[in-house]
Amino acid sequence: MSAILSPGTLSTTCCIVGGGPAGIMLGFLLARSGIQVTVLEKHKDFFRDFRGDTIHPSTLELMRELGLLEAFLAVPHQEMPRLSVSFGNRSFPLADFSGLPAQANFITLMPQWDFLKFLSTQAAQLPTFSLLLEHEVIGLIKQNGRILGVQANTPNGPVEIRAGLTVGCDGRQSIVRSSAELPVIDRGAPIDVLWFRLSRSTSDPANALGNFNYGAGLILINRGDYFQCGYIIAKDSFASTIKPAGLPAFRQSLVHLVPFLTDRVSEITAWDQLNLLSVQVNRLQRWHLPGLLCIGDAAHAMSPVGGLGINLAIQDAVAAANILAGPLRSALVTEITLAHVQSRREFPTRVTQAFQVAAHHLLTRFLGNPGAIKPPLLLRLLSPIALFRRTTARFIGLGVRPEHIRPHGDR
Ligand SMILES: Cc1cc2nc3c(=O)[nH]c(=O)nc-3n(C[C@H](O)[C@H](O)[C@H](O)COP(=O)(O)OP(=O)(O)OC[C@H]3O[C@@H](n4cnc5c(N)ncnc54)[C@H](O)[C@@H]3O)c2cc1C
């Protein structure tokens, strides 16, 4: 619900830029606290390129706290109670979620559009929530060093949305972040990922997630009748090496890595069936300005390694809602309040990114080396130990400093 100030100008208490996991969750939680919130999303729906499907136990736990777990799990999904990874011909158990709190002791694989549709449908039932699709933010409204809202393009022409607080949840290419000129710390990423689909048959292993051998890595996310595949390659090697070698060589490399794919690699007939993700790991030095906050990938772009970005974005949203709901209700959002959100979430971000950077280093040790892989010694030693598998499950599943919903939306 946004008030119309004049034709082409709306006003709201909190304007959220971006209807991804961070934006929709924050919008929902603030609206649940009775705050007038307007979420602007540039696309016309939630159907867009693959951007990750993993819903971790921390998010399931939030759904339970919101009283939505049963309805959420009624949305079609797959459940992964354990994670394993294959190095060469050997599979190593990596994480066992069964020791986590009941009802949230597995990873859920659900297309991101279904997840966002579910959450936004819940939010739409709240009178103070408004989601404006096909509203692409093109810049910030600034006055005397303060952010007063945003300018957006819509199918009906440009609009201005004025707000007491603007929150950038617009992802790794954030326009909010760049318009605010917030300095970025780049951690670098030596890998890229090629995303594509291959059909899945019922006889395939259900848990064939990570496969590493012969200088390459292939992630296979079980989507029921197909695999969402992520082929991990050395940075910039798509244009320099993989594409020039041709499609038959690419298909052969998939078969070499995961032989059970032999009967379906012919489904890839053109390079445009593949999406190249240039992996980034970075974070803002400062997540806020007067009247502005960034969270989720807009504050810290995550690598797909470990499938941790969605959940970190959601955890940011919960922390932000817990901290901001009271001040927004009394129109007293100071920079100290915004800095509180950053200090609460910066530590989990740093630890998670440090893990991803370490995993990247490990990957670069064998990427491009065509020989048969030797499984890392540490994995061979630790994988049989139940305590190791439970610890990794806690880190992956619950993350660092898990957030909780304040009862009754902090009212
Ligand atoms: C290919 C890929 C695979 C991944 N796999 C996983 C995975 O399996 N598990 C996992 O946890 N993480 C994964 N990640 C990371 C994960 O997608 C992100 O960390 C997470 O989506 C961040 O959520 P967010 O809400 O901050 O940003 P996003 O999900 O990027 O959402 C940003 C939203 O803002 C909108 N937007 C952007 N610009 C504007 C604008 N100017 N105006 C209005 N709206 C705008 C976008 O359309 C989008 O809806 C993956 C990322 C990629 C790219």
The ligand as a MOL file (V3000), in Angstrom:
LIG
                    3D

  0  0  0     0  0            999 V3000
M  V30 BEGIN CTAB
M  V30 COUNTS 53 58 0 0 0
M  V30 BEGIN ATOM
M  V30 1 C 23.4070 -19.0580 -10.9970 0
M  V30 2 C 23.3510 -18.9080 -9.4910 0
M  V30 3 C 23.1500 -20.0110 -8.6930 0
M  V30 4 C 23.0660 -19.8940 -7.3170 0
M  V30 5 N 22.8060 -20.9950 -6.5530 0
M  V30 6 C 22.5210 -20.8370 -5.2430 0
M  V30 7 C 22.0160 -21.9210 -4.4580 0
M  V30 8 O 21.8210 -23.0420 -4.9450 0
M  V30 9 N 21.7310 -21.6870 -3.1580 0
M  V30 10 C 21.9240 -20.4620 -2.5930 0
M  V30 11 O 21.6460 -20.3040 -1.3870 0
M  V30 12 N 22.3980 -19.4280 -3.2980 0
M  V30 13 C 22.6740 -19.5760 -4.6170 0
M  V30 14 N 23.1080 -18.5110 -5.3380 0
M  V30 15 C 23.2480 -17.2170 -4.7040 0
M  V30 16 C 21.8500 -16.6510 -4.4770 0
M  V30 17 O 21.0950 -16.6540 -5.6840 0
M  V30 18 C 21.9340 -15.2310 -3.9410 0
M  V30 19 O 22.8980 -15.1540 -2.9010 0
M  V30 20 C 20.5740 -14.8110 -3.3920 0
M  V30 21 O 19.6010 -14.9490 -4.4020 0
M  V30 22 C 20.6160 -13.3910 -2.8790 0
M  V30 23 O 19.2990 -12.9670 -2.6280 0
M  V30 24 P 18.9280 -11.4280 -2.7640 0
M  V30 25 O 17.4890 -11.3210 -2.4650 0
M  V30 26 O 19.8930 -10.6240 -1.9760 0
M  V30 27 O 19.2330 -11.0570 -4.2780 0
M  V30 28 P 18.6220 -11.6530 -5.6250 0
M  V30 29 O 18.1440 -13.0250 -5.4310 0
M  V30 30 O 19.6340 -11.4100 -6.6800 0
M  V30 31 O 17.3410 -10.7600 -5.8810 0
M  V30 32 C 17.4650 -9.4540 -6.3550 0
M  V30 33 C 16.1290 -9.0410 -6.9440 0
M  V30 34 O 16.1970 -7.6610 -7.2860 0
M  V30 35 C 15.6440 -7.4740 -8.5800 0
M  V30 36 N 16.2730 -6.2830 -9.1360 0
M  V30 37 C 17.5630 -6.1500 -9.5440 0
M  V30 38 N 17.7810 -4.8960 -9.9600 0
M  V30 39 C 16.6160 -4.2280 -9.8050 0
M  V30 40 C 16.2200 -2.8840 -10.0660 0
M  V30 41 N 17.0760 -1.9930 -10.5950 0
M  V30 42 N 14.9470 -2.5140 -9.8020 0
M  V30 43 C 14.0630 -3.4200 -9.2730 0
M  V30 44 N 14.3900 -4.7140 -9.0260 0
M  V30 45 C 15.6520 -5.0970 -9.2850 0
M  V30 46 C 15.9990 -8.7540 -9.3160 0
M  V30 47 O 15.1530 -8.9620 -10.4230 0
M  V30 48 C 15.7930 -9.8020 -8.2210 0
M  V30 49 O 14.4760 -10.2520 -8.1620 0
M  V30 50 C 23.2280 -18.6190 -6.7260 0
M  V30 51 C 23.4700 -17.5100 -7.5210 0
M  V30 52 C 23.5070 -17.6390 -8.8900 0
M  V30 53 C 23.6840 -16.4170 -9.7470 0
M  V30 END ATOM
M  V30 BEGIN BOND
M  V30 1 1 1 2
M  V30 2 1 2 3
M  V30 3 2 2 52
M  V30 4 2 3 4
M  V30 5 1 4 5
M  V30 6 1 4 50
M  V30 7 2 5 6
M  V30 8 1 6 7
M  V30 9 1 6 13
M  V30 10 2 7 8
M  V30 11 1 7 9
M  V30 12 1 9 10
M  V30 13 2 10 11
M  V30 14 1 10 12
M  V30 15 2 12 13
M  V30 16 1 13 14
M  V30 17 1 14 15
M  V30 18 1 14 50
M  V30 19 1 15 16
M  V30 20 1 16 17
M  V30 21 1 16 18
M  V30 22 1 18 19
M  V30 23 1 18 20
M  V30 24 1 20 21
M  V30 25 1 20 22
M  V30 26 1 22 23
M  V30 27 1 23 24
M  V30 28 2 24 25
M  V30 29 1 24 26
M  V30 30 1 24 27
M  V30 31 1 27 28
M  V30 32 2 28 29
M  V30 33 1 28 30
M  V30 34 1 28 31
M  V30 35 1 31 32
M  V30 36 1 32 33
M  V30 37 1 33 34
M  V30 38 1 33 48
M  V30 39 1 34 35
M  V30 40 1 35 36
M  V30 41 1 35 46
M  V30 42 1 36 37
M  V30 43 1 36 45
M  V30 44 2 37 38
M  V30 45 1 38 39
M  V30 46 1 39 40
M  V30 47 2 39 45
M  V30 48 1 40 41
M  V30 49 2 40 42
M  V30 50 1 42 43
M  V30 51 2 43 44
M  V30 52 1 44 45
M  V30 53 1 46 47
M  V30 54 1 46 48
M  V30 55 1 48 49
M  V30 56 2 50 51
M  V30 57 1 51 52
M  V30 58 1 52 53
M  V30 END BOND
M  V30 END CTAB
M  END
